[in-house]
């Protein structure tokens, strides 16, 4: 690995956000994006199995500056206090992180990286800040599709426990059926859970993806596992869930079918890091792939 430097930071308006900046051995070109890695849930800046430490160091060795930091109220960053929701606070945290990188490091373009809730947070923020030119979304929220349900049901037909759960009114299919009926009859969700069956939620996600595409932001979306884990079950599920979004050459899709949600396997994490390095190095941020004659590979681009 090439020589890199790591610097512990206190930044933000109140100097309360804690992070680590991995710097490339030489100053990157101005056109090269700075990478910002976001928390997943309550897991602090090292990530599951220290995956963000390794990813940041490998990207820095390849010539990118990388910041991984703790959202307020997570890890070493104290809570902001006040009446804002955690999501609103996280959005402010990202803005302050990018502002600090712009003022202190001369960064002007950014790629946000997040897993699960971190991916959703990156997506929610990234569409509203033109400085964000790319997103690496690991298992982001994707609504179920007809093909997903076929996979989900097919895997459970041979399991006695699944039949018993269905008979007792439990499991993903029952929950979604109840949700659909509640929406059809009462026009609102049943219970308090956030549901991807809700057309409002689908519509919000669709608008966010469309907004990113309209301004040319690039997306690398990596999915893991299969329908047995209750998430996505196939590589193209994002495309089927949002058929009206013209992703075109701005989307690269990968499916790590044998990987679990937190990339527990060393081999899966190594494969992920190699994929991110290859994608960020080959992606013409700010240009169309056709005009730049550069792509991420025919099998990966949708």
C-alpha positions as CSV (number, residue, x, y, z in Angstrom):
1,X,0.0,0.0,0.0
2,X,1.3,3.4,-0.9
3,X,2.2,5.8,1.9
4,X,-0.8,7.7,3.3
5,X,-1.4,10.1,6.2
6,X,-4.3,9.9,8.7
7,X,-5.4,12.9,10.8
8,X,-7.9,12.9,13.6
9,X,-10.3,15.8,13.3
10,X,-12.7,18.0,15.3
11,X,-14.8,20.0,12.9
12,X,-18.2,21.5,12.2
13,X,-19.7,24.8,13.4
14,X,-19.3,23.8,17.1
15,X,-16.2,21.7,16.6
16,X,-18.0,18.7,17.9
17,X,-17.9,16.3,14.9
18,X,-15.2,13.7,15.2
19,X,-13.6,12.1,12.2
20,X,-10.5,10.7,10.6
21,X,-9.1,12.1,7.3
22,X,-7.0,9.7,5.2
23,X,-4.9,11.8,2.8
24,X,-3.3,10.6,-0.4
25,X,0.5,10.8,-0.5
26,X,0.4,13.6,-3.0
27,X,-2.3,16.3,-3.4
28,X,-5.0,14.9,-5.7
29,X,-6.0,16.8,-8.8
30,X,-8.8,19.3,-8.3
31,X,-11.1,17.2,-10.5
32,X,-10.8,14.1,-8.4
33,X,-13.6,13.7,-5.9
34,X,-13.1,13.5,-2.1
35,X,-14.8,10.5,-0.6
36,X,-17.0,10.8,2.6
37,X,-18.0,7.6,4.4
38,X,-21.1,7.8,6.5
39,X,-22.2,5.9,9.6
40,X,-24.5,2.8,9.3
41,X,-27.1,3.0,12.1
42,X,-25.4,3.3,15.4
43,X,-22.1,1.8,14.2
44,X,-19.4,4.4,14.4
45,X,-16.8,5.5,11.8
46,X,-14.8,2.2,11.7
47,X,-17.8,0.4,10.2
48,X,-18.7,-3.3,10.5
49,X,-15.6,-5.5,10.8
50,X,-13.5,-2.3,10.4
51,X,-14.6,-2.2,6.8
52,X,-14.5,1.6,6.5
53,X,-10.9,1.8,7.9
54,X,-9.7,-0.5,5.1
55,X,-11.7,1.1,2.4
56,X,-10.5,4.6,3.4
57,X,-6.9,3.5,3.5
58,X,-7.1,1.8,0.1
59,X,-8.8,4.7,-1.5
60,X,-6.2,7.1,0.0
61,X,-3.4,4.9,-1.3
62,X,-5.0,5.1,-4.8
63,X,-4.8,8.9,-4.6
64,X,-8.1,10.0,-3.0
65,X,-8.7,12.0,0.2
66,X,-11.2,10.2,2.4
67,X,-13.1,11.4,5.4
68,X,-15.0,9.0,7.7
69,X,-16.7,10.6,10.7
70,X,-19.3,10.1,13.3
71,X,-22.7,11.7,13.0
72,X,-23.8,13.7,16.0
73,X,-25.0,11.5,18.8
74,X,-23.1,8.4,17.5
75,X,-19.6,7.2,18.4
76,X,-17.4,10.0,19.6
77,X,-19.5,12.9,18.3
78,X,-21.8,14.3,21.0
79,X,-25.5,15.0,20.3
80,X,-26.4,18.4,19.0
81,X,-29.4,18.6,21.3
82,X,-32.4,20.6,20.4
83,X,-35.6,19.5,18.8
84,X,-34.4,18.4,15.4
85,X,-34.9,14.8,14.4
86,X,-31.8,12.5,14.1
87,X,-32.3,12.5,10.3
88,X,-32.3,16.3,10.2
89,X,-29.2,16.4,12.4
90,X,-27.4,13.9,10.1
91,X,-28.2,16.1,7.1
92,X,-26.6,19.0,8.9
93,X,-23.6,16.9,9.8
94,X,-22.9,16.0,6.2
95,X,-23.2,19.6,5.1
96,X,-20.7,20.7,7.7
97,X,-18.4,17.9,6.8
98,X,-18.4,19.0,3.1
99,X,-18.1,22.6,4.0
100,X,-15.0,21.8,6.1
101,X,-13.4,19.8,3.4
102,X,-14.1,22.5,0.9
103,X,-12.6,25.2,3.1
104,X,-9.7,23.2,4.5
105,X,-8.7,20.9,1.6
106,X,-9.9,22.8,-1.4
107,X,-12.4,19.9,-2.2
108,X,-15.2,20.8,-4.6
109,X,-16.6,17.4,-5.7
110,X,-17.7,14.6,-3.3
111,X,-18.6,10.9,-3.4
112,X,-20.7,9.7,-0.4
113,X,-20.5,6.1,0.7
114,X,-23.1,4.5,3.0
115,X,-24.4,1.1,4.0
116,X,-28.1,0.4,4.8
117,X,-29.3,3.5,6.7
118,X,-26.1,5.2,5.8
119,X,-27.0,4.6,2.1
120,X,-30.4,6.1,2.6
121,X,-28.9,9.1,4.4
122,X,-26.4,9.6,1.6
123,X,-29.2,9.4,-1.0
124,X,-31.4,11.9,0.9
125,X,-28.6,14.4,1.2
126,X,-26.9,13.8,-2.1
127,X,-29.7,14.8,-4.3
128,X,-29.9,18.3,-2.8
129,X,-26.2,19.3,-2.9
130,X,-24.7,19.8,-6.3
131,X,-21.2,19.2,-4.9
132,X,-22.1,15.5,-4.5
133,X,-21.2,14.0,-7.9
134,X,-21.4,10.3,-6.9
135,X,-22.9,7.9,-4.4
136,X,-21.9,4.4,-3.4
137,X,-25.0,2.9,-2.0
138,X,-24.6,-0.5,-0.2
139,X,-28.0,-2.2,0.4
140,X,-30.1,1.0,0.1
141,X,-33.8,0.8,0.7
142,X,-35.6,-0.6,-2.4
143,X,-39.3,-1.3,-2.6
144,X,-40.3,-4.9,-3.2
145,X,-41.3,-5.9,-6.8
146,X,-43.3,-8.7,-8.3
147,X,-40.1,-10.6,-9.1
148,X,-39.0,-10.1,-5.5
149,X,-42.2,-11.6,-4.2
150,X,-41.8,-14.6,-6.5
151,X,-38.3,-15.2,-5.2
152,X,-39.5,-14.7,-1.6
153,X,-42.4,-17.1,-1.9
154,X,-40.4,-19.7,-3.8
155,X,-37.8,-19.9,-1.1
156,X,-40.4,-20.4,1.6
157,X,-42.6,-23.0,-0.1
158,X,-40.2,-25.8,0.9
159,X,-39.9,-24.6,4.6
160,X,-42.3,-25.9,7.2
161,X,-41.6,-23.0,9.5
162,X,-42.6,-20.5,6.7
163,X,-45.9,-22.3,6.1
164,X,-46.7,-22.1,9.9
165,X,-45.8,-18.4,10.0
166,X,-48.1,-17.7,7.0
167,X,-50.9,-19.7,8.6
168,X,-50.5,-17.6,11.8
169,X,-50.6,-14.3,9.9
170,X,-46.9,-13.6,10.3
171,X,-44.0,-12.8,7.9
172,X,-43.3,-10.4,5.1
173,X,-46.1,-11.4,2.8
174,X,-48.8,-11.0,5.5
175,X,-47.4,-7.7,6.6
176,X,-47.4,-6.3,3.0
177,X,-50.9,-7.7,2.4
178,X,-52.3,-6.0,5.5
179,X,-50.5,-2.8,4.4
180,X,-52.0,-2.8,0.9
181,X,-55.5,-3.4,2.2
182,X,-55.2,-0.6,4.8
183,X,-54.0,1.8,2.1
184,X,-56.8,0.7,-0.3
185,X,-59.6,0.9,2.3
186,X,-58.5,3.7,4.7
187,X,-56.0,5.5,2.6
188,X,-53.3,5.3,5.3
189,X,-50.8,2.8,6.7
190,X,-51.7,0.3,9.4
191,X,-49.6,0.7,12.5
192,X,-46.5,2.9,12.8
193,X,-43.9,1.1,10.7
194,X,-42.5,2.8,7.6
195,X,-43.6,0.8,4.6
196,X,-42.3,0.6,1.1
197,X,-45.7,-0.5,0.0
198,X,-46.8,3.1,0.6
199,X,-47.0,4.9,-2.7
200,X,-45.9,8.1,-1.0
201,X,-42.6,6.5,0.1
202,X,-42.1,5.0,-3.4
203,X,-42.8,8.4,-4.9
204,X,-40.3,10.1,-2.6
205,X,-37.6,7.7,-3.5
206,X,-38.4,8.0,-7.2
207,X,-38.1,11.8,-7.1
208,X,-34.8,11.6,-5.3
209,X,-33.3,9.2,-7.9
210,X,-34.7,11.2,-10.8
211,X,-33.2,14.4,-9.3
212,X,-29.8,12.8,-9.1
213,X,-30.0,11.6,-12.6
214,X,-31.1,14.9,-13.9
215,X,-28.0,16.6,-12.8
216,X,-25.7,13.8,-13.8
217,X,-24.7,12.3,-10.4
218,X,-23.2,8.8,-10.7
219,X,-24.4,5.8,-8.7
220,X,-22.8,2.6,-7.7
221,X,-25.4,0.4,-6.0
222,X,-24.3,-2.9,-4.4
223,X,-26.9,-5.3,-3.2
224,X,-26.3,-8.4,-1.0
225,X,-28.0,-11.6,-0.1
226,X,-31.4,-12.8,-1.4
227,X,-35.1,-12.8,-0.6
228,X,-34.6,-15.1,2.4
229,X,-33.2,-12.1,4.2
230,X,-36.2,-10.0,3.5
231,X,-34.4,-7.4,1.3
232,X,-33.7,-7.4,-2.4
233,X,-33.4,-10.7,-4.3
234,X,-31.9,-9.8,-7.6
235,X,-29.5,-7.3,-9.3
236,X,-32.1,-5.3,-11.3
237,X,-34.6,-4.8,-8.5
238,X,-33.8,-1.1,-8.4
239,X,-34.6,-0.7,-12.1
240,X,-37.9,-2.6,-11.7
241,X,-38.9,-0.7,-8.6
242,X,-38.4,2.7,-10.4
243,X,-39.2,2.1,-14.1
244,X,-39.8,5.8,-14.8
245,X,-36.3,6.9,-13.7
246,X,-34.0,7.3,-16.6
247,X,-30.8,6.0,-15.0
248,X,-29.2,5.4,-18.4
249,X,-25.3,5.4,-18.2
250,X,-25.2,6.9,-14.7
251,X,-25.9,3.7,-12.8
252,X,-23.6,0.8,-12.0
253,X,-25.3,-2.3,-10.4
254,X,-23.7,-5.2,-8.6
255,X,-25.2,-8.1,-6.6
256,X,-23.1,-10.0,-4.0
257,X,-25.5,-12.8,-3.7
258,X,-23.4,-14.9,-1.3
259,X,-22.5,-11.9,1.0
260,X,-24.4,-11.0,4.1
261,X,-25.6,-7.5,4.9
262,X,-22.5,-6.4,6.8
263,X,-19.8,-8.0,4.5
264,X,-18.6,-10.3,7.3
265,X,-16.4,-12.3,4.9
266,X,-12.9,-11.0,4.3
267,X,-13.2,-12.0,0.7
268,X,-16.5,-10.1,0.3
269,X,-14.9,-6.9,1.8
270,X,-11.9,-7.3,-0.5
271,X,-14.2,-7.7,-3.5
272,X,-16.2,-4.6,-2.4
273,X,-13.1,-2.5,-2.0
274,X,-11.8,-3.5,-5.4
275,X,-15.2,-2.7,-7.0
276,X,-15.3,0.8,-5.4
277,X,-11.7,1.5,-6.5
278,X,-12.4,0.4,-10.0
279,X,-15.7,2.3,-10.3
280,X,-14.4,5.6,-8.9
281,X,-11.3,5.4,-11.1
282,X,-13.3,4.7,-14.3
283,X,-16.3,7.0,-13.7
284,X,-16.3,10.3,-15.7
285,X,-17.9,12.4,-13.0
286,X,-19.7,15.4,-14.5
287,X,-19.7,13.8,-18.0
288,X,-21.8,11.3,-19.8
289,X,-20.1,8.0,-20.3
290,X,-20.8,8.0,-24.0
291,X,-19.2,11.4,-24.6
292,X,-16.2,10.5,-22.5
293,X,-16.0,7.0,-24.0
294,X,-15.5,5.6,-20.5
295,X,-17.7,3.0,-18.7
296,X,-17.7,0.7,-15.8
297,X,-18.2,-2.4,-17.9
298,X,-21.1,-3.6,-20.0
299,X,-22.2,-6.2,-17.5
300,X,-22.5,-3.6,-14.7
301,X,-24.0,-0.5,-16.3
302,X,-27.8,-0.2,-16.5
